[in-house]
Amino acid sequence: METLNSIIQKMEAGMQDNDDLETVMMDCMEEMEENYNQLDSVQPLLRLMERHPLTDFGSPGPIAHFVERFYKKGYEEELLLSLKRMPTLHTVWMLHRLINGTDQAEVYLDLLKEISENASCDKEIREEALHFLSIY
């Protein structure tokens, strides 16, 4: 059994090769589901996204499918912490998915607004946040 860190490193290596990232991610996420199917696995995956803020991780992709299993079990808090540390295209999109599933969207919308106005964020990420804000 591989460690959680080595699984994430394998995904990261797959991102560098970019040959078949989707297959590498699916294989890695399968291993995580079998051996690390817990809330503690969410933060390392979000940190992976933070290190690659403009990477397309799928729609929603295997990582989002995995972490969203912990919806209402601590996932939302982990996502908000990640967005405050380093918003990414994918985590902003995941926040949008969260907003669609809640009746308490104000906190999430405030964070989207913050991201859209944060000059230290990549222009693409700010524009993505603005795009989602324009929907609500």
C-alpha positions as CSV (number, residue, x, y, z in Angstrom):
1,M,0.0,0.0,0.0
2,E,1.4,3.4,-1.0
3,T,1.4,6.3,1.4
4,L,-1.0,9.2,0.9
5,N,2.0,11.5,0.1
6,S,3.4,9.0,-2.5
7,I,-0.1,8.8,-4.2
8,I,-0.2,12.6,-4.4
9,Q,3.4,12.8,-5.7
10,K,2.4,10.3,-8.4
11,M,-0.4,12.6,-9.5
12,E,1.9,15.6,-9.5
13,A,4.4,13.6,-11.6
14,G,1.5,12.8,-14.0
15,M,0.8,16.5,-14.3
16,Q,4.4,17.2,-15.4
17,D,4.3,14.4,-18.0
18,N,0.7,15.5,-19.0
19,D,0.5,12.4,-21.3
20,D,-2.5,10.8,-19.6
21,L,-3.2,12.9,-16.5
22,E,-6.8,11.7,-16.3
23,T,-5.8,8.0,-16.2
24,V,-3.1,8.7,-13.6
25,M,-5.5,10.7,-11.5
26,M,-8.2,8.1,-11.7
27,D,-5.7,5.3,-10.7
28,C,-4.4,7.4,-7.8
29,M,-7.9,8.3,-6.6
30,E,-8.9,4.6,-6.7
31,E,-6.0,3.8,-4.4
32,M,-7.0,6.7,-2.1
33,E,-10.6,5.5,-2.0
34,E,-9.5,2.0,-1.0
35,N,-6.9,3.0,1.6
36,Y,-7.4,6.7,2.6
37,N,-11.2,7.2,2.4
38,Q,-11.3,9.8,5.1
39,L,-11.7,13.5,5.7
40,D,-7.9,13.8,6.5
41,S,-7.2,13.1,2.8
42,V,-9.1,16.2,1.7
43,Q,-6.5,18.8,2.7
44,P,-3.5,17.2,0.9
45,L,-5.6,17.0,-2.3
46,L,-6.6,20.7,-2.0
47,R,-2.9,21.6,-1.4
48,L,-2.1,19.8,-4.6
49,M,-4.5,22.0,-6.4
50,E,-3.0,25.1,-4.7
51,R,0.4,24.2,-6.1
52,H,-1.2,24.1,-9.6
53,P,-3.7,27.0,-9.5
54,L,-4.4,27.0,-13.3
55,T,-4.5,23.2,-13.9
56,D,-7.7,21.6,-15.2
57,F,-8.5,18.8,-12.8
58,G,-11.6,17.7,-14.7
59,S,-15.3,18.5,-14.6
60,P,-15.7,17.7,-11.8
61,G,-12.9,15.2,-12.0
62,P,-11.9,12.3,-9.7
63,I,-10.5,14.6,-7.0
64,A,-13.7,16.6,-6.7
65,H,-15.8,13.5,-6.7
66,F,-13.6,12.1,-3.8
67,V,-13.6,15.2,-1.6
68,E,-17.3,15.9,-2.1
69,R,-18.0,12.6,-0.3
70,F,-17.2,14.5,2.8
71,Y,-19.9,17.2,2.1
72,K,-21.4,18.2,5.5
73,K,-18.7,16.1,7.2
74,G,-16.0,18.8,7.2
75,Y,-15.3,19.2,3.4
76,E,-16.8,22.7,3.3
77,E,-14.4,24.0,6.0
78,E,-11.4,22.4,4.3
79,L,-12.4,24.0,1.0
80,L,-12.8,27.5,2.6
81,L,-9.4,27.2,4.2
82,S,-7.9,26.3,0.9
83,L,-9.6,29.2,-0.9
84,K,-8.3,31.6,1.8
85,R,-4.7,30.2,1.4
86,M,-4.5,30.0,-2.4
87,P,-7.6,30.2,-4.6
88,T,-7.3,28.1,-7.8
89,L,-9.5,27.8,-10.9
90,H,-10.7,24.4,-9.7
91,T,-11.3,25.3,-6.1
92,V,-13.3,28.4,-7.2
93,W,-15.4,26.1,-9.4
94,M,-15.8,23.7,-6.4
95,L,-17.0,26.7,-4.4
96,H,-19.6,27.4,-7.1
97,R,-20.8,23.8,-6.8
98,L,-21.0,24.3,-3.0
99,I,-23.1,27.5,-3.4
100,N,-25.5,25.7,-5.7
101,G,-26.1,23.1,-3.0
102,T,-26.7,25.4,0.0
103,D,-29.4,27.7,1.3
104,Q,-26.7,29.7,3.2
105,A,-24.8,31.1,0.3
106,E,-23.9,34.5,1.8
107,V,-20.6,33.4,3.3
108,Y,-19.6,31.6,0.1
109,L,-20.6,34.6,-2.0
110,D,-18.5,36.9,0.2
111,L,-15.5,34.7,-0.3
112,L,-16.1,34.7,-4.1
113,K,-16.2,38.5,-4.1
114,E,-13.0,38.6,-2.0
115,I,-11.3,36.3,-4.5
116,S,-12.5,38.4,-7.5
117,E,-11.0,41.5,-6.0
118,N,-7.7,40.0,-4.7
119,A,-4.9,41.4,-6.8
120,S,-2.5,38.7,-5.7
121,C,-4.7,36.1,-7.4
122,D,-4.1,35.1,-11.0
123,K,-6.2,37.2,-13.4
124,E,-7.9,34.0,-14.7
125,I,-8.9,33.0,-11.2
126,R,-10.3,36.5,-10.4
127,E,-12.3,36.3,-13.7
128,E,-13.6,32.9,-12.8
129,A,-14.8,34.2,-9.4
130,L,-16.4,37.2,-11.2
131,H,-18.1,34.9,-13.6
132,F,-19.7,32.9,-10.9
133,L,-20.7,36.0,-8.9
134,S,-22.5,37.3,-12.0
135,I,-24.7,34.1,-12.0
136,Y,-26.1,34.8,-8.5
